[in-house]
Amino acid sequence: MTRILERPLSALDAIYTRRSVRDYQPIAVEKSTVRGLLDAAVQAPTGIHAQPWLFAIVQDAAILRRLSDRAKAIWTREHASEPLPIAEGLQSAFLSRLNDPAFNIFYNAGTLIVICARETNRFVTADCWLAAENLMLAASALGLGTCCIGAATPALNTPEGKYELRIRSDVTAVVPIIVGAPAGTAAPIARHEPLIVSWQ
């Protein structure tokens, strides 16, 4: 089993330098590196030690393109009227991109890792997101970019999407994450100071 042996960044360095990368070199991450990221993911905390995670990895460019096209079609058809938790101008820009045939919802990344689970509830979902953060921080420590692609989730959970992922019908795609070599440098985004509502 491949392990991540070199950790060029400390945990805090990885946290503070991690970015959501939305432009990638169209090359797949090496299999040994993917295995190392998965090893890091499963070190995450998990409710009652359930470890519910399952992982589907897609590096086939044709499958990624089909999944992207299906995700864009479903989102524009079924979710375009739903308000997103972003500024109104950003929502219209996002919808405009979805209508662009050339736009790839996976930003040309060569690797998609989907964290899945057989039975989902609020604890299993939390476990999957905790694993996702471990994976993204490990990728950051190795100089790789990542981005959660939540807009792809509805498409991944259709029968066609599950077929493309080669997952069973009783498995749910919870967290889709693209991983790869950034095509450029992602600029840091300012964060609000922690809003403390109580400290006793």
N, C-alpha and C positions, 0 to 999 in steps of 0.2 A: 504494500500500500504506500502510495506516494505521500510524503509529508512536506509541508513548507518548512525547509530547514533554515533558509536565510530570511531574516527579518530586518531589512535595511532601515525601517522606520520604527520608532517606538509606538506604543498604543496611542498615546496622545498626539504624536505626529500624524499618524494615520487618520485619527478623528478630525484633526484640524485641516488636513490637506485633502480629504475626500471631497470629490465634486460629482455632481450628476452630469456625466459627459454625454453630449448629444451630437457628436461627430467622431466617427471612427475610421481607422484604416480597415478596409474590407478583408481582414485576414482572421482566421480562426485561432483561438487560444490553444496552445499545446495541451494534449490530453493530460499529461502529468501535472500541468499547472491547474487545470480544471479539477483534477482529483485533489490537489492540495487545497483549493478553495472549498471543496465540499467537506474535506476533513476539518477545516476551520469552522464551517457552518454548523456542523453537528456538535461542536463544543458549546453551543449556546445553551442558556438555561431552558429548562423544559418542565412544564407542570407535571407533578407526580412522576417524573422521570419517564414520561410517555414516549418521548422521541418520535413524534408522529410523521417526521419528514420523509418525503419521497422526492426524487429529483429526476427531471427529464431534461436532457441536454440536446440542443439542436445546433448543428454546425453546417448543415447542408444548405447552400445558398438558395436553391430553388424552393425548399420548404420554408425557409425564412421569408422569402418573397411572397409565397402563397399565404402564409400566416399574416403578414403585414397587410396584404390586400384585403383579406377577410376581416381583419380587425378594423381597418378604416371603413369598410362598407357597413359593418354592424354598428360602429360608433355613430356614423353620420345618419344612419337610418333610425336607430333606436335611442340614441343618447344626446343627439344634437340639441334638443330643446331643454335638457336638464342643465341647470346652472352649476358650473364648476366652482370649487372654492378658490378661484383666482379672479384677478381683475377682469372686468368686462372686456376690455380691449384685448387682453391676452386670450380670452375664450374665443373671440371672433377670429383671431390670428390662428389659433390652434385648429378651429374648424376649417379655415381656409386651406391650411396645409393638408388636412385629411382629404380634401377634395382634389388635391394635386396628384395626378397619377404617378408622378415621379417620386413623390415623397415616400420614404421608407420609415415606417413607424419604429423600426429598430435602429434607425440612424446608421445603417450600413455596417453595424457590428457583425462580426463573423461568428459569434457565440451567444446563444440564448440559454440561460439556465432557468428552469421553471421549478420553483419549490411547490410541491404538491402534498396532499394528504388524502387518506381514504375517508375519514369521517371528520367533518369540520364543525367546530363550535368555537366559542370565543376564546377558549384556552388553546385549542389547536391552532387557530388563526394567529394568536399571539406568538406561539412557539415558532411558527413559520416565519413571521416577521423578525423575531429575534435571530433566527438562523440567517435570514437575509442580511441583517446588519453585520453579523460576523463575517459573512462572505464578502460584503462590500468593503469592510475595513481591511480584510486580508488582501483583497485585490488592490486597494489603495497602497498598502505597504509594499506591494510588489511593483508599483508604478503603472498598474492597469486602471482603466476607467470602467465605471459601472453606471447604470441608470435603471431604476424601476420603471417598467412600462405598464402601468395600471390599465391604460386604455386597451391593452391587448387581452386582458383577462376574460371579458365576455366571449371573444372569439375562440380563445383556447379551451373554453368549457363547452363549446358546441360539440356535437358528435363528430363533425368534420375536423375540428381542432384537436380533439382527443385522439382521433385517428392519426393525424399528422405527428402528434407528440408520442404516439405509440403508448398511450396510457389507457387503462381500463375505464369503462363507463362509470364505475363507482369511485374513481379518483378525481379529485378537484384540483385544478390549477389555482394556487393561492397567490404566489408572488413571482411574476416574470421579471428577470433581471438580465440585461444585456451586459456583456463583459468584452473588453478588448483593448487594443492599443489606441489611445486617443489620436485623432488626426491633427489636433492642435492643442493649445493650452486653454483649459476651462478657467474662466475668471472667477475669483472668489465672490461669493454673494454675502452681503451683510446680514447678520442675524440680530434679532432683538435680544436685549438683555433678558435674563430669566425673570419672569414675572412672578414674584413671590407673593402669594395671597395669605400665607400664614406661616409663622415661625415661632413656636412656643417652647 
